Structures are given as C-alpha cells and as structure tokens.
Amino acid sequence: MAKSFASEFTKGLWKEVPPFRLVLGLCPVLGVTTSLKNGIGMGLATTFVLLCSNILVSLLRKVIPAKVRIACFIIIIATFVIVVEQMMQAFAYTLFLDLGVFIPLIVVNCIVLGRAEAFASKNGVVKSTADGLGIGLGFTWALGLLGAVRELIGTGSLKGDVFGLVHWDIPNIFGAAFEPFGFAVQAPGAFVILGLLLCAMNLIPSK
C-alpha cells in the first residue's frame, strides 16, 4: 500500500508534471505567473481543489451514473473552487486580487477534470489522494519555477509571501547595474519563457 501510494504521488512531481510533461493547464500557467508568489498561490489553490475533488469522486465513483458523470464531476470541482475562493478572500485577499478570474476558472482546468475522469473515477481513495496531491504539487512547483524566472528577468528581484506564512524579499539579485527586461513579465514573455523551459525539460529524461 505504501509503495503504491508513493508511486502515484511521485509521478506527478516529475514524470507527469502537468505543464512540462503532459502540457496541460497552460491557461493559468501563462496568465498568472508574473511572479513567484502568484505561481505558488495558484498552484496551491489548484492542489486543494484537485485533492478534494479526487477524494470525493473516488468515494462516489460507484454511485454516480456513467451518463452524467462529467456533469457531476464539474459540480464537485465547482464546490471546492468556491471553498478555496472564499478562503482566499478571507485569508489572502491581496493574492486573491492578483489571481483574479483564474481562481474560478479552476473549474474548467483540464488537469482537475482530467484526473477526476481518468484516475479518481477508476481507483480507490488512497491512490486518488496520492494522485491528486502529487499532480497538484507538481503543478505548483512548475508554476513557481516559471513565475520565479519571469520575475527575476523582469524585475531583478524576488518579493512575496505564501498566504502570510512564508515571506521573502530579495532585491537586486543580479546587482544594481542589472537592467530589468520587462518583456518577461508581459504576456508574450510568458510564451517565450515557457517554451524555453519546455525545451529544457525535454532534454531531461522523465524517468
């Protein structure tokens, strides 16, 4: 059981990390990763929804009729999106404003719905928990990496916090003479830097 849990968990951290290996969920990847803070915040919000929806879909997989399973999955996912949205408004309002419309759009994130359909609806709670947590945390580090690279190139600094629990403020990482490349934190820069990271990931074996 422990080996199976570990296997399902670790695959999402590297072998099947969504943006770089599966090339899924690119809308928030491109839209919110102007900073490390936004990337981690969006990743953790998605992880919460993914984990909770995976567990509930797995518990109800033998009850939900096959013909309406997608509609039921969307209702389950939407419920947890509302929960995370309300929690962020209460405890991380600045981050909530920064992420904007991308929080409710978690409902239609192909990663969340895809894991419910392809995995949670066919496996038990333990495996579905490991799958949701691993894929979610893999998505988080991928968004965090892209956000950090864009922020570093675009501003030369790293500033932010995660839900008020962890705070960082590292100014002038490349020195006072560094000229920030504003293109990196604009929409076209997201495509270019993501493309470079995808190229780098393709050079590294997935196993």
GIKACOR-V639845 format. One record per pair of residues at least 6 apart in sequence whose C-alpha atoms are under 7 Angstrom apart, sorted by the first residue. I is the first residue (numbers start at 1). GAP is how many residues later the second one is. Records with the same first field share a line. If there is no record, write none. Layout:
BEGIN
I=GAP + GAP
END
This chain:
BEGIN
5=121 + 122 + 125
8=119 + 122 + 123
9=121 + 122 + 124 + 125
10=124
11=123
12=122 + 123 + 126
13=121 + 122 + 124 + 125
14=124 + 192
15=6 + 191 + 192
16=6
17=118 + 121 + 122
18=6 + 7 + 117 + 121
19=6 + 7 + 120 + 123
20=178 + 181
24=86 + 87
25=84 + 85 + 86
28=74
29=114
30=160 + 161
32=6 + 7 + 67
33=6 + 110 + 113 + 114
34=113 + 116 + 117 + 151
35=112 + 113 + 115 + 116
36=108 + 111 + 112 + 115
37=123 + 124 + 125
38=61
39=101 + 104 + 105 + 108
40=100 + 103 + 104
41=121
43=93 + 96 + 97 + 100
44=96
45=39
46=60 + 90
47=86 + 89 + 90
49=28 + 31 + 32
50=62 + 82 + 86
51=78 + 81 + 82
53=23 + 24
54=62 + 66 + 74 + 75 + 78
55=70 + 73 + 74
57=16 + 59 + 63 + 64
58=62 + 63 + 65 + 66 + 67 + 70
59=66
61=60
73=43
74=33
77=30
78=29
81=23 + 25 + 26
85=18
88=8
89=7
91=72
92=71
119=9
120=8
146=48
150=34 + 35
151=6 + 7 + 34
152=6
153=27 + 28 + 31
154=26 + 27 + 28 + 29 + 30 + 31
155=25
156=16 + 17 + 18 + 24
157=13 + 14 + 15 + 16
158=11 + 12 + 13
159=9 + 10 + 11
160=7 + 8 + 9
161=6 + 7
183=6
184=6
END
